[in-house]
Amino acid sequence: MRKLVFNSEIFKEEDLYVSLCAELNVSSFGETIEEAKESLIEAVEAFIEECETMGTLEEVLEEAGFCRNLKPDEVWVPREPISEERVAIGR
């Protein structure tokens, strides 16, 4: 695999920052936002390496909604929503 582009979300939980790649269900944490981001990158890299070892990377990425762009280099990108909003239910 040449390149993977993924979305990163970071949340404050007590004294730590939790980072999440929701598409792959991979998360990590750090004491600062930058540490959480770097830790998530390392966790996603480890996840990708394991998928490559198992021979399931392409299947996992496609099931997670990623698309492959073959020109000029192979790049896997997440799906782009045409609409995104927060919706509340209940009273």
PDB file of N, CA, C and O in Angstrom:
ATOM      1  N   MET A   1       0.849  -1.176   0.000  1.00  0.00           N
ATOM      2  CA  MET A   1       0.000   0.000   0.000  1.00  0.00           C
ATOM      3  C   MET A   1       0.890   1.233   0.000  1.00  0.00           C
ATOM      4  O   MET A   1       1.881   1.297   0.727  1.00  0.00           O
ATOM      5  N   ARG A   2       0.534   2.190  -0.806  1.00  0.00           N
ATOM      6  CA  ARG A   2       1.343   3.396  -0.879  1.00  0.00           C
ATOM      7  C   ARG A   2       0.914   4.452   0.128  1.00  0.00           C
ATOM      8  O   ARG A   2       1.748   4.966   0.873  1.00  0.00           O
ATOM      9  N   LYS A   3      -0.370   4.785   0.163  1.00  0.00           N
ATOM     10  CA  LYS A   3      -0.814   5.876   1.022  1.00  0.00           C
ATOM     11  C   LYS A   3      -2.267   5.673   1.439  1.00  0.00           C
ATOM     12  O   LYS A   3      -3.090   5.193   0.660  1.00  0.00           O
ATOM     13  N   LEU A   4      -2.566   6.048   2.681  1.00  0.00           N
ATOM     14  CA  LEU A   4      -3.919   5.989   3.213  1.00  0.00           C
ATOM     15  C   LEU A   4      -4.237   7.340   3.831  1.00  0.00           C
ATOM     16  O   LEU A   4      -3.469   7.852   4.646  1.00  0.00           O
ATOM     17  N   VAL A   5      -5.356   7.914   3.447  1.00  0.00           N
ATOM     18  CA  VAL A   5      -5.842   9.158   4.038  1.00  0.00           C
ATOM     19  C   VAL A   5      -7.027   8.784   4.918  1.00  0.00           C
ATOM     20  O   VAL A   5      -7.950   8.112   4.459  1.00  0.00           O
ATOM     21  N   PHE A   6      -7.010   9.215   6.190  1.00  0.00           N
ATOM     22  CA  PHE A   6      -8.123   8.882   7.071  1.00  0.00           C
ATOM     23  C   PHE A   6      -8.510  10.085   7.914  1.00  0.00           C
ATOM     24  O   PHE A   6      -7.728  11.019   8.091  1.00  0.00           O
ATOM     25  N   ASN A   7      -9.729  10.043   8.428  1.00  0.00           N
ATOM     26  CA  ASN A   7     -10.232  11.104   9.298  1.00  0.00           C
ATOM     27  C   ASN A   7      -9.804  10.824  10.734  1.00  0.00           C
ATOM     28  O   ASN A   7      -9.828   9.682  11.192  1.00  0.00           O
ATOM     29  N   SER A   8      -9.415  11.881  11.434  1.00  0.00           N
ATOM     30  CA  SER A   8      -9.013  11.781  12.831  1.00  0.00           C
ATOM     31  C   SER A   8      -9.915  12.678  13.667  1.00  0.00           C
ATOM     32  O   SER A   8     -10.090  13.857  13.361  1.00  0.00           O
ATOM     33  N   GLU A   9     -10.482  12.113  14.716  1.00  0.00           N
ATOM     34  CA  GLU A   9     -11.277  12.882  15.670  1.00  0.00           C
ATOM     35  C   GLU A   9     -10.555  12.829  17.006  1.00  0.00           C
ATOM     36  O   GLU A   9     -10.042  11.780  17.395  1.00  0.00           O
ATOM     37  N   ILE A  10     -10.514  13.949  17.705  1.00  0.00           N
ATOM     38  CA  ILE A  10      -9.856  13.989  19.008  1.00  0.00           C
ATOM     39  C   ILE A  10     -10.828  14.559  20.032  1.00  0.00           C
ATOM     40  O   ILE A  10     -11.455  15.595  19.811  1.00  0.00           O
ATOM     41  N   PHE A  11     -10.939  13.855  21.160  1.00  0.00           N
ATOM     42  CA  PHE A  11     -11.849  14.232  22.234  1.00  0.00           C
ATOM     43  C   PHE A  11     -11.068  14.394  23.526  1.00  0.00           C
ATOM     44  O   PHE A  11     -10.072  13.704  23.746  1.00  0.00           O
ATOM     45  N   LYS A  12     -11.509  15.287  24.365  1.00  0.00           N
ATOM     46  CA  LYS A  12     -10.917  15.454  25.701  1.00  0.00           C
ATOM     47  C   LYS A  12     -11.706  14.570  26.663  1.00  0.00           C
ATOM     48  O   LYS A  12     -12.923  14.712  26.776  1.00  0.00           O
ATOM     49  N   GLU A  13     -11.024  13.662  27.353  1.00  0.00           N
ATOM     50  CA  GLU A  13     -11.646  12.807  28.358  1.00  0.00           C
ATOM     51  C   GLU A  13     -10.806  12.885  29.618  1.00  0.00           C
ATOM     52  O   GLU A  13      -9.725  12.302  29.701  1.00  0.00           O
ATOM     53  N   GLU A  14     -11.319  13.612  30.593  1.00  0.00           N
ATOM     54  CA  GLU A  14     -10.612  13.863  31.847  1.00  0.00           C
ATOM     55  C   GLU A  14      -9.259  14.500  31.550  1.00  0.00           C
ATOM     56  O   GLU A  14      -9.220  15.590  30.979  1.00  0.00           O
ATOM     57  N   ASP A  15      -8.146  13.861  31.916  1.00  0.00           N
ATOM     58  CA  ASP A  15      -6.821  14.456  31.725  1.00  0.00           C
ATOM     59  C   ASP A  15      -6.147  14.042  30.423  1.00  0.00           C
ATOM     60  O   ASP A  15      -5.010  14.437  30.170  1.00  0.00           O
ATOM     61  N   LEU A  16      -6.829  13.252  29.591  1.00  0.00           N
ATOM     62  CA  LEU A  16      -6.220  12.749  28.358  1.00  0.00           C
ATOM     63  C   LEU A  16      -7.004  13.200  27.135  1.00  0.00           C
ATOM     64  O   LEU A  16      -8.169  13.588  27.223  1.00  0.00           O
ATOM     65  N   TYR A  17      -6.332  13.138  25.999  1.00  0.00           N
ATOM     66  CA  TYR A  17      -6.973  13.354  24.711  1.00  0.00           C
ATOM     67  C   TYR A  17      -7.077  11.997  24.030  1.00  0.00           C
ATOM     68  O   TYR A  17      -6.082  11.284  23.898  1.00  0.00           O
ATOM     69  N   VAL A  18      -8.270  11.647  23.602  1.00  0.00           N
ATOM     70  CA  VAL A  18      -8.516  10.378  22.920  1.00  0.00           C
ATOM     71  C   VAL A  18      -8.661  10.673  21.431  1.00  0.00           C
ATOM     72  O   VAL A  18      -9.413  11.563  21.036  1.00  0.00           O
ATOM     73  N   SER A  19      -7.939   9.922  20.614  1.00  0.00           N
ATOM     74  CA  SER A  19      -7.998  10.102  19.166  1.00  0.00           C
ATOM     75  C   SER A  19      -8.651   8.869  18.543  1.00  0.00           C
ATOM     76  O   SER A  19      -8.467   7.744  19.008  1.00  0.00           O
ATOM     77  N   LEU A  20      -9.418   9.110  17.479  1.00  0.00           N
ATOM     78  CA  LEU A  20     -10.211   8.039  16.885  1.00  0.00           C
ATOM     79  C   LEU A  20     -10.203   8.120  15.367  1.00  0.00           C
ATOM     80  O   LEU A  20     -10.395   9.191  14.790  1.00  0.00           O
ATOM     81  N   CYS A  21      -9.981   6.991  14.732  1.00  0.00           N
ATOM     82  CA  CYS A  21     -10.235   6.813  13.307  1.00  0.00           C
ATOM     83  C   CYS A  21     -11.477   5.929  13.246  1.00  0.00           C
ATOM     84  O   CYS A  21     -11.388   4.702  13.296  1.00  0.00           O
ATOM     85  N   ALA A  22     -12.641   6.577  13.139  1.00  0.00           N
ATOM     86  CA  ALA A  22     -13.917   5.857  13.222  1.00  0.00           C
ATOM     87  C   ALA A  22     -14.088   4.857  12.081  1.00  0.00           C
ATOM     88  O   ALA A  22     -14.656   3.784  12.284  1.00  0.00           O
ATOM     89  N   GLU A  23     -13.605   5.191  10.886  1.00  0.00           N
ATOM     90  CA  GLU A  23     -13.788   4.293   9.740  1.00  0.00           C
ATOM     91  C   GLU A  23     -13.167   2.917   9.996  1.00  0.00           C
ATOM     92  O   GLU A  23     -13.718   1.897   9.584  1.00  0.00           O
ATOM     93  N   LEU A  24     -12.030   2.895  10.670  1.00  0.00           N
ATOM     94  CA  LEU A  24     -11.329   1.631  10.924  1.00  0.00           C
ATOM     95  C   LEU A  24     -11.534   1.133  12.354  1.00  0.00           C
ATOM     96  O   LEU A  24     -11.038   0.065  12.714  1.00  0.00           O
ATOM     97  N   ASN A  25     -12.261   1.899  13.170  1.00  0.00           N
ATOM     98  CA  ASN A  25     -12.494   1.556  14.568  1.00  0.00           C
ATOM     99  C   ASN A  25     -11.174   1.386  15.321  1.00  0.00           C
ATOM    100  O   ASN A  25     -10.994   0.440  16.089  1.00  0.00           O
ATOM    101  N   VAL A  26     -10.255   2.327  15.080  1.00  0.00           N
ATOM    102  CA  VAL A  26      -8.959   2.337  15.745  1.00  0.00           C
ATOM    103  C   VAL A  26      -8.882   3.600  16.585  1.00  0.00           C
ATOM    104  O   VAL A  26      -9.231   4.684  16.117  1.00  0.00           O
ATOM    105  N   SER A  27      -8.427   3.463  17.821  1.00  0.00           N
ATOM    106  CA  SER A  27      -8.308   4.632  18.683  1.00  0.00           C
ATOM    107  C   SER A  27      -6.997   4.589  19.450  1.00  0.00           C
ATOM    108  O   SER A  27      -6.338   3.552  19.528  1.00  0.00           O
ATOM    109  N   SER A  28      -6.630   5.736  20.014  1.00  0.00           N
ATOM    110  CA  SER A  28      -5.446   5.841  20.837  1.00  0.00           C
ATOM    111  C   SER A  28      -5.616   7.049  21.749  1.00  0.00           C
ATOM    112  O   SER A  28      -6.724   7.568  21.882  1.00  0.00           O
ATOM    113  N   PHE A  29      -4.536   7.506  22.380  1.00  0.00           N
ATOM    114  CA  PHE A  29      -4.654   8.633  23.299  1.00  0.00           C
ATOM    115  C   PHE A  29      -3.295   9.281  23.510  1.00  0.00           C
ATOM    116  O   PHE A  29      -2.264   8.753  23.095  1.00  0.00           O
ATOM    117  N   GLY A  30      -3.315  10.431  24.160  1.00  0.00           N
ATOM    118  CA  GLY A  30      -2.092  11.132  24.521  1.00  0.00           C
ATOM    119  C   GLY A  30      -2.397  12.203  25.547  1.00  0.00           C
ATOM    120  O   GLY A  30      -3.556  12.522  25.811  1.00  0.00           O
ATOM    121  N   GLU A  31      -1.342  12.752  26.121  1.00  0.00           N
ATOM    122  CA  GLU A  31      -1.511  13.802  27.115  1.00  0.00           C
ATOM    123  C   GLU A  31      -1.749  15.165  26.471  1.00  0.00           C
ATOM    124  O   GLU A  31      -2.227  16.089  27.129  1.00  0.00           O
ATOM    125  N   THR A  32      -1.418  15.293  25.184  1.00  0.00           N
ATOM    126  CA  THR A  32      -1.680  16.512  24.427  1.00  0.00           C
ATOM    127  C   THR A  32      -2.390  16.127  23.131  1.00  0.00           C
ATOM    128  O   THR A  32      -2.430  14.954  22.759  1.00  0.00           O
ATOM    129  N   ILE A  33      -2.944  17.114  22.455  1.00  0.00           N
ATOM    130  CA  ILE A  33      -3.597  16.841  21.172  1.00  0.00           C
ATOM    131  C   ILE A  33      -2.595  16.255  20.190  1.00  0.00           C
ATOM    132  O   ILE A  33      -2.907  15.291  19.490  1.00  0.00           O
ATOM    133  N   GLU A  34      -1.402  16.821  20.129  1.00  0.00           N
ATOM    134  CA  GLU A  34      -0.386  16.329  19.193  1.00  0.00           C
ATOM    135  C   GLU A  34       0.036  14.901  19.523  1.00  0.00           C
ATOM    136  O   GLU A  34       0.217  14.086  18.619  1.00  0.00           O
ATOM    137  N   GLU A  35       0.195  14.591  20.816  1.00  0.00           N
ATOM    138  CA  GLU A  35       0.533  13.218  21.204  1.00  0.00           C
ATOM    139  C   GLU A  35      -0.575  12.250  20.817  1.00  0.00           C
ATOM    140  O   GLU A  35      -0.301  11.144  20.351  1.00  0.00           O
ATOM    141  N   ALA A  36      -1.822  12.661  21.007  1.00  0.00           N
ATOM    142  CA  ALA A  36      -2.953  11.804  20.648  1.00  0.00           C
ATOM    143  C   ALA A  36      -2.972  11.556  19.147  1.00  0.00           C
ATOM    144  O   ALA A  36      -3.225  10.437  18.702  1.00  0.00           O
ATOM    145  N   LYS A  37      -2.706  12.594  18.370  1.00  0.00           N
ATOM    146  CA  LYS A  37      -2.679  12.456  16.906  1.00  0.00           C
ATOM    147  C   LYS A  37      -1.556  11.520  16.474  1.00  0.00           C
ATOM    148  O   LYS A  37      -1.783  10.619  15.668  1.00  0.00           O
ATOM    149  N   GLU A  38      -0.348  11.720  16.998  1.00  0.00           N
ATOM    150  CA  GLU A  38       0.782  10.861  16.642  1.00  0.00           C
ATOM    151  C   GLU A  38       0.539   9.417  17.072  1.00  0.00           C
ATOM    152  O   GLU A  38       0.884   8.480  16.351  1.00  0.00           O
ATOM    153  N   SER A  39      -0.049   9.248  18.236  1.00  0.00           N
ATOM    154  CA  SER A  39      -0.354   7.910  18.740  1.00  0.00           C
ATOM    155  C   SER A  39      -1.384   7.209  17.854  1.00  0.00           C
ATOM    156  O   SER A  39      -1.293   6.003  17.623  1.00  0.00           O
ATOM    157  N   LEU A  40      -2.362   7.970  17.358  1.00  0.00           N
ATOM    158  CA  LEU A  40      -3.356   7.393  16.450  1.00  0.00           C
ATOM    159  C   LEU A  40      -2.704   6.978  15.135  1.00  0.00           C
ATOM    160  O   LEU A  40      -3.005   5.909  14.604  1.00  0.00           O
ATOM    161  N   ILE A  41      -1.821   7.808  14.612  1.00  0.00           N
ATOM    162  CA  ILE A  41      -1.117   7.453  13.371  1.00  0.00           C
ATOM    163  C   ILE A  41      -0.366   6.139  13.559  1.00  0.00           C
ATOM    164  O   ILE A  41      -0.420   5.264  12.695  1.00  0.00           O
ATOM    165  N   GLU A  42       0.331   5.996  14.681  1.00  0.00           N
ATOM    166  CA  GLU A  42       1.057   4.748  14.957  1.00  0.00           C
ATOM    167  C   GLU A  42       0.097   3.562  15.064  1.00  0.00           C
ATOM    168  O   GLU A  42       0.396   2.477  14.565  1.00  0.00           O
ATOM    169  N   ALA A  43      -1.047   3.762  15.709  1.00  0.00           N
ATOM    170  CA  ALA A  43      -2.017   2.679  15.857  1.00  0.00           C
ATOM    171  C   ALA A  43      -2.607   2.271  14.511  1.00  0.00           C
ATOM    172  O   ALA A  43      -2.785   1.081  14.250  1.00  0.00           O
ATOM    173  N   VAL A  44      -2.912   3.244  13.655  1.00  0.00           N
ATOM    174  CA  VAL A  44      -3.450   2.937  12.324  1.00  0.00           C
ATOM    175  C   VAL A  44      -2.377   2.232  11.492  1.00  0.00           C
ATOM    176  O   VAL A  44      -2.682   1.277  10.778  1.00  0.00           O
ATOM    177  N   GLU A  45      -1.132   2.689  11.574  1.00  0.00           N
ATOM    178  CA  GLU A  45      -0.042   2.021  10.844  1.00  0.00           C
ATOM    179  C   GLU A  45       0.081   0.564  11.280  1.00  0.00           C
ATOM    180  O   GLU A  45       0.242  -0.319  10.438  1.00  0.00           O
ATOM    181  N   ALA A  46       0.007   0.300  12.585  1.00  0.00           N
ATOM    182  CA  ALA A  46       0.094  -1.082  13.085  1.00  0.00           C
ATOM    183  C   ALA A  46      -1.093  -1.910  12.599  1.00  0.00           C
ATOM    184  O   ALA A  46      -0.934  -3.074  12.230  1.00  0.00           O
ATOM    185  N   PHE A  47      -2.284  -1.307  12.599  1.00  0.00           N
ATOM    186  CA  PHE A  47      -3.481  -1.997  12.116  1.00  0.00           C
ATOM    187  C   PHE A  47      -3.326  -2.358  10.638  1.00  0.00           C
ATOM    188  O   PHE A  47      -3.633  -3.480  10.234  1.00  0.00           O
ATOM    189  N   ILE A  48      -2.852  -1.412   9.841  1.00  0.00           N
ATOM    190  CA  ILE A  48      -2.665  -1.634   8.399  1.00  0.00           C
ATOM    191  C   ILE A  48      -1.619  -2.729   8.162  1.00  0.00           C
ATOM    192  O   ILE A  48      -1.820  -3.610   7.326  1.00  0.00           O
ATOM    193  N   GLU A  49      -0.516  -2.674   8.889  1.00  0.00           N
ATOM    194  CA  GLU A  49       0.530  -3.695   8.744  1.00  0.00           C
ATOM    195  C   GLU A  49      -0.014  -5.086   9.057  1.00  0.00           C
ATOM    196  O   GLU A  49       0.305  -6.054   8.367  1.00  0.00           O
ATOM    197  N   GLU A  50      -0.834  -5.179  10.098  1.00  0.00           N
ATOM    198  CA  GLU A  50      -1.409  -6.484  10.458  1.00  0.00           C
ATOM    199  C   GLU A  50      -2.363  -6.972   9.371  1.00  0.00           C
ATOM    200  O   GLU A  50      -2.369  -8.157   9.035  1.00  0.00           O
ATOM    201  N   CYS A  51      -3.163  -6.070   8.824  1.00  0.00           N
ATOM    202  CA  CYS A  51      -4.071  -6.450   7.727  1.00  0.00           C
ATOM    203  C   CYS A  51      -3.281  -6.914   6.510  1.00  0.00           C
ATOM    204  O   CYS A  51      -3.661  -7.879   5.848  1.00  0.00           O
ATOM    205  N   GLU A  52      -2.172  -6.219   6.215  1.00  0.00           N
ATOM    206  CA  GLU A  52      -1.322  -6.637   5.088  1.00  0.00           C
ATOM    207  C   GLU A  52      -0.750  -8.032   5.335  1.00  0.00           C
ATOM    208  O   GLU A  52      -0.726  -8.866   4.430  1.00  0.00           O
ATOM    209  N   THR A  53      -0.292  -8.281   6.552  1.00  0.00           N
ATOM    210  CA  THR A  53       0.266  -9.586   6.909  1.00  0.00           C
ATOM    211  C   THR A  53      -0.769 -10.689   6.732  1.00  0.00           C
ATOM    212  O   THR A  53      -0.451 -11.780   6.260  1.00  0.00           O
ATOM    213  N   MET A  54      -2.010 -10.395   7.114  1.00  0.00           N
ATOM    214  CA  MET A  54      -3.082 -11.383   7.015  1.00  0.00           C
ATOM    215  C   MET A  54      -3.663 -11.483   5.604  1.00  0.00           C
ATOM    216  O   MET A  54      -4.452 -12.384   5.320  1.00  0.00           O
ATOM    217  N   GLY A  55      -3.272 -10.557   4.718  1.00  0.00           N
ATOM    218  CA  GLY A  55      -3.786 -10.577   3.353  1.00  0.00           C
ATOM    219  C   GLY A  55      -5.209 -10.059   3.229  1.00  0.00           C
ATOM    220  O   GLY A  55      -5.907 -10.390   2.271  1.00  0.00           O
ATOM    221  N   THR A  56      -5.649  -9.246   4.193  1.00  0.00           N
ATOM    222  CA  THR A  56      -7.037  -8.764   4.194  1.00  0.00           C
ATOM    223  C   THR A  56      -7.159  -7.251   4.021  1.00  0.00           C
ATOM    224  O   THR A  56      -8.256  -6.705   4.142  1.00  0.00           O
ATOM    225  N   LEU A  57      -6.055  -6.571   3.741  1.00  0.00           N
ATOM    226  CA  LEU A  57      -6.069  -5.111   3.737  1.00  0.00           C
ATOM    227  C   LEU A  57      -7.089  -4.534   2.766  1.00  0.00           C
ATOM    228  O   LEU A  57      -7.901  -3.694   3.156  1.00  0.00           O
ATOM    229  N   GLU A  58      -7.063  -4.965   1.518  1.00  0.00           N
ATOM    230  CA  GLU A  58      -7.984  -4.412   0.528  1.00  0.00           C
ATOM    231  C   GLU A  58      -9.439  -4.635   0.943  1.00  0.00           C
ATOM    232  O   GLU A  58     -10.262  -3.727   0.833  1.00  0.00           O
ATOM    233  N   GLU A  59      -9.751  -5.820   1.413  1.00  0.00           N
ATOM    234  CA  GLU A  59     -11.115  -6.135   1.847  1.00  0.00           C
ATOM    235  C   GLU A  59     -11.536  -5.258   3.035  1.00  0.00           C
ATOM    236  O   GLU A  59     -12.649  -4.732   3.052  1.00  0.00           O
ATOM    237  N   VAL A  60     -10.661  -5.104   4.012  1.00  0.00           N
ATOM    238  CA  VAL A  60     -10.960  -4.290   5.199  1.00  0.00           C
ATOM    239  C   VAL A  60     -11.211  -2.843   4.801  1.00  0.00           C
ATOM    240  O   VAL A  60     -12.179  -2.234   5.257  1.00  0.00           O
ATOM    241  N   LEU A  61     -10.344  -2.287   3.951  1.00  0.00           N
ATOM    242  CA  LEU A  61     -10.503  -0.894   3.538  1.00  0.00           C
ATOM    243  C   LEU A  61     -11.788  -0.687   2.739  1.00  0.00           C
ATOM    244  O   LEU A  61     -12.496   0.296   2.954  1.00  0.00           O
ATOM    245  N   GLU A  62     -12.091  -1.590   1.832  1.00  0.00           N
ATOM    246  CA  GLU A  62     -13.324  -1.458   1.051  1.00  0.00           C
ATOM    247  C   GLU A  62     -14.561  -1.561   1.942  1.00  0.00           C
ATOM    248  O   GLU A  62     -15.510  -0.799   1.763  1.00  0.00           O
ATOM    249  N   GLU A  63     -14.565  -2.495   2.902  1.00  0.00           N
ATOM    250  CA  GLU A  63     -15.705  -2.628   3.817  1.00  0.00           C
ATOM    251  C   GLU A  63     -15.860  -1.398   4.711  1.00  0.00           C
ATOM    252  O   GLU A  63     -16.965  -1.082   5.150  1.00  0.00           O
ATOM    253  N   ALA A  64     -14.747  -0.703   4.980  1.00  0.00           N
ATOM    254  CA  ALA A  64     -14.778   0.503   5.809  1.00  0.00           C
ATOM    255  C   ALA A  64     -15.172   1.741   5.002  1.00  0.00           C
ATOM    256  O   ALA A  64     -15.295   2.831   5.560  1.00  0.00           O
ATOM    257  N   GLY A  65     -15.371   1.579   3.695  1.00  0.00           N
ATOM    258  CA  GLY A  65     -15.821   2.690   2.869  1.00  0.00           C
ATOM    259  C   GLY A  65     -14.721   3.451   2.161  1.00  0.00           C
ATOM    260  O   GLY A  65     -14.976   4.523   1.613  1.00  0.00           O
ATOM    261  N   PHE A  66     -13.503   2.929   2.157  1.00  0.00           N
ATOM    262  CA  PHE A  66     -12.412   3.597   1.460  1.00  0.00           C
ATOM    263  C   PHE A  66     -12.447   3.274  -0.029  1.00  0.00           C
ATOM    264  O   PHE A  66     -12.883   2.197  -0.435  1.00  0.00           O
ATOM    265  N   CYS A  67     -11.983   4.219  -0.830  1.00  0.00           N
ATOM    266  CA  CYS A  67     -11.870   4.043  -2.278  1.00  0.00           C
ATOM    267  C   CYS A  67     -10.406   4.184  -2.665  1.00  0.00           C
ATOM    268  O   CYS A  67      -9.649   4.909  -2.019  1.00  0.00           O
ATOM    269  N   ARG A  68     -10.017   3.492  -3.715  1.00  0.00           N
ATOM    270  CA  ARG A  68      -8.637   3.554  -4.188  1.00  0.00           C
ATOM    271  C   ARG A  68      -8.550   4.445  -5.409  1.00  0.00           C
ATOM    272  O   ARG A  68      -9.286   4.267  -6.380  1.00  0.00           O
ATOM    273  N   ASN A  69      -7.645   5.406  -5.348  1.00  0.00           N
ATOM    274  CA  ASN A  69      -7.357   6.285  -6.474  1.00  0.00           C
ATOM    275  C   ASN A  69      -6.028   5.810  -7.056  1.00  0.00           C
ATOM    276  O   ASN A  69      -5.009   5.834  -6.366  1.00  0.00           O
ATOM    277  N   LEU A  70      -6.028   5.384  -8.300  1.00  0.00           N
ATOM    278  CA  LEU A  70      -4.820   4.790  -8.874  1.00  0.00           C
ATOM    279  C   LEU A  70      -3.912   5.777  -9.597  1.00  0.00           C
ATOM    280  O   LEU A  70      -2.814   5.396 -10.003  1.00  0.00           O
ATOM    281  N   LYS A  71      -4.323   7.021  -9.774  1.00  0.00           N
ATOM    282  CA  LYS A  71      -3.515   7.973 -10.530  1.00  0.00           C
ATOM    283  C   LYS A  71      -3.200   9.182  -9.687  1.00  0.00           C
ATOM    284  O   LYS A  71      -4.118   9.693  -9.046  1.00  0.00           O
ATOM    285  N   PRO A  72      -1.988   9.682  -9.629  1.00  0.00           N
ATOM    286  CA  PRO A  72      -0.773   9.095 -10.192  1.00  0.00           C
ATOM    287  C   PRO A  72      -0.210   7.986  -9.315  1.00  0.00           C
ATOM    288  O   PRO A  72       0.440   7.074  -9.826  1.00  0.00           O
ATOM    289  N   ASP A  73      -0.444   8.042  -8.002  1.00  0.00           N
ATOM    290  CA  ASP A  73      -0.010   6.988  -7.084  1.00  0.00           C
ATOM    291  C   ASP A  73      -1.239   6.380  -6.426  1.00  0.00           C
ATOM    292  O   ASP A  73      -2.296   7.006  -6.341  1.00  0.00           O
ATOM    293  N   GLU A  74      -1.076   5.162  -5.969  1.00  0.00           N
ATOM    294  CA  GLU A  74      -2.194   4.511  -5.277  1.00  0.00           C
ATOM    295  C   GLU A  74      -2.444   5.203  -3.938  1.00  0.00           C
ATOM    296  O   GLU A  74      -1.568   5.228  -3.074  1.00  0.00           O
ATOM    297  N   VAL A  75      -3.623   5.756  -3.774  1.00  0.00           N
ATOM    298  CA  VAL A  75      -4.018   6.419  -2.535  1.00  0.00           C
ATOM    299  C   VAL A  75      -5.395   5.916  -2.150  1.00  0.00           C
ATOM    300  O   VAL A  75      -6.324   5.957  -2.956  1.00  0.00           O
ATOM    301  N   TRP A  76      -5.529   5.441  -0.920  1.00  0.00           N
ATOM    302  CA  TRP A  76      -6.827   5.039  -0.386  1.00  0.00           C
ATOM    303  C   TRP A  76      -7.400   6.233   0.362  1.00  0.00           C
ATOM    304  O   TRP A  76      -6.732   6.800   1.228  1.00  0.00           O
ATOM    305  N   VAL A  77      -8.623   6.619   0.041  1.00  0.00           N
ATOM    306  CA  VAL A  77      -9.270   7.766   0.678  1.00  0.00           C
ATOM    307  C   VAL A  77     -10.627   7.344   1.244  1.00  0.00           C
ATOM    308  O   VAL A  77     -11.277   6.456   0.692  1.00  0.00           O
ATOM    309  N   PRO A  78     -11.065   7.981   2.355  1.00  0.00           N
ATOM    310  CA  PRO A  78     -12.374   7.639   2.918  1.00  0.00           C
ATOM    311  C   PRO A  78     -13.488   8.191   2.049  1.00  0.00           C
ATOM    312  O   PRO A  78     -13.285   9.128   1.277  1.00  0.00           O
ATOM    313  N   ARG A  79     -14.663   7.600   2.182  1.00  0.00           N
ATOM    314  CA  ARG A  79     -15.812   8.110   1.439  1.00  0.00           C
ATOM    315  C   ARG A  79     -16.110   9.532   1.896  1.00  0.00           C
ATOM    316  O   ARG A  79     -15.849   9.890   3.044  1.00  0.00           O
ATOM    317  N   GLU A  80     -16.651  10.330   1.001  1.00  0.00           N
ATOM    318  CA  GLU A  80     -17.009  11.715   1.298  1.00  0.00           C
ATOM    319  C   GLU A  80     -18.524  11.811   1.429  1.00  0.00           C
ATOM    320  O   GLU A  80     -19.246  11.520   0.475  1.00  0.00           O
ATOM    321  N   PRO A  81     -19.016  12.218   2.604  1.00  0.00           N
ATOM    322  CA  PRO A  81     -20.473  12.359   2.736  1.00  0.00           C
ATOM    323  C   PRO A  81     -20.980  13.528   1.904  1.00  0.00           C
ATOM    324  O   PRO A  81     -20.293  14.539   1.762  1.00  0.00           O
ATOM    325  N   ILE A  82     -22.176  13.388   1.359  1.00  0.00           N
ATOM    326  CA  ILE A  82     -22.773  14.507   0.630  1.00  0.00           C
ATOM    327  C   ILE A  82     -23.535  15.409   1.586  1.00  0.00           C
ATOM    328  O   ILE A  82     -23.900  16.532   1.235  1.00  0.00           O
ATOM    329  N   SER A  83     -23.776  14.908   2.811  1.00  0.00           N
ATOM    330  CA  SER A  83     -24.430  15.694   3.843  1.00  0.00           C
ATOM    331  C   SER A  83     -23.963  15.180   5.197  1.00  0.00           C
ATOM    332  O   SER A  83     -23.784  13.976   5.384  1.00  0.00           O
ATOM    333  N   GLU A  84     -23.767  16.089   6.132  1.00  0.00           N
ATOM    334  CA  GLU A  84     -23.338  15.692   7.462  1.00  0.00           C
ATOM    335  C   GLU A  84     -23.937  16.666   8.466  1.00  0.00           C
ATOM    336  O   GLU A  84     -23.807  17.880   8.312  1.00  0.00           O
ATOM    337  N   GLU A  85     -24.591  16.136   9.492  1.00  0.00           N
ATOM    338  CA  GLU A  85     -25.173  16.978  10.511  1.00  0.00           C
ATOM    339  C   GLU A  85     -25.416  16.174  11.772  1.00  0.00           C
ATOM    340  O   GLU A  85     -25.462  14.945  11.724  1.00  0.00           O
ATOM    341  N   ARG A  86     -25.571  16.847  12.893  1.00  0.00           N
ATOM    342  CA  ARG A  86     -25.948  16.201  14.145  1.00  0.00           C
ATOM    343  C   ARG A  86     -27.452  16.180  14.229  1.00  0.00           C
ATOM    344  O   ARG A  86     -28.111  17.185  13.962  1.00  0.00           O
ATOM    345  N   VAL A  87     -27.995  15.046  14.598  1.00  0.00           N
ATOM    346  CA  VAL A  87     -29.435  14.874  14.693  1.00  0.00           C
ATOM    347  C   VAL A  87     -29.746  14.366  16.097  1.00  0.00           C
ATOM    348  O   VAL A  87     -29.072  13.465  16.595  1.00  0.00           O
ATOM    349  N   ALA A  88     -30.769  14.943  16.740  1.00  0.00           N
ATOM    350  CA  ALA A  88     -31.159  14.523  18.090  1.00  0.00           C
ATOM    351  C   ALA A  88     -32.527  13.848  18.039  1.00  0.00           C
ATOM    352  O   ALA A  88     -33.408  14.251  17.279  1.00  0.00           O
ATOM    353  N   ILE A  89     -32.686  12.818  18.858  1.00  0.00           N
ATOM    354  CA  ILE A  89     -33.978  12.176  19.019  1.00  0.00           C
ATOM    355  C   ILE A  89     -34.300  12.144  20.503  1.00  0.00           C
ATOM    356  O   ILE A  89     -33.415  12.348  21.333  1.00  0.00           O
ATOM    357  N   GLY A  90     -35.512  11.898  20.835  1.00  0.00           N
ATOM    358  CA  GLY A  90     -35.917  11.809  22.233  1.00  0.00           C
ATOM    359  C   GLY A  90     -36.431  13.144  22.757  1.00  0.00           C
ATOM    360  O   GLY A  90     -36.569  14.111  22.007  1.00  0.00           O
ATOM    361  N   ARG A  91     -36.703  13.179  24.014  1.00  0.00           N
ATOM    362  CA  ARG A  91     -37.268  14.381  24.642  1.00  0.00           C
ATOM    363  C   ARG A  91     -36.268  15.130  25.432  1.00  0.00           C
ATOM    364  O   ARG A  91     -36.593  16.162  26.019  1.00  0.00           O
TER     365      ARG A  91
END
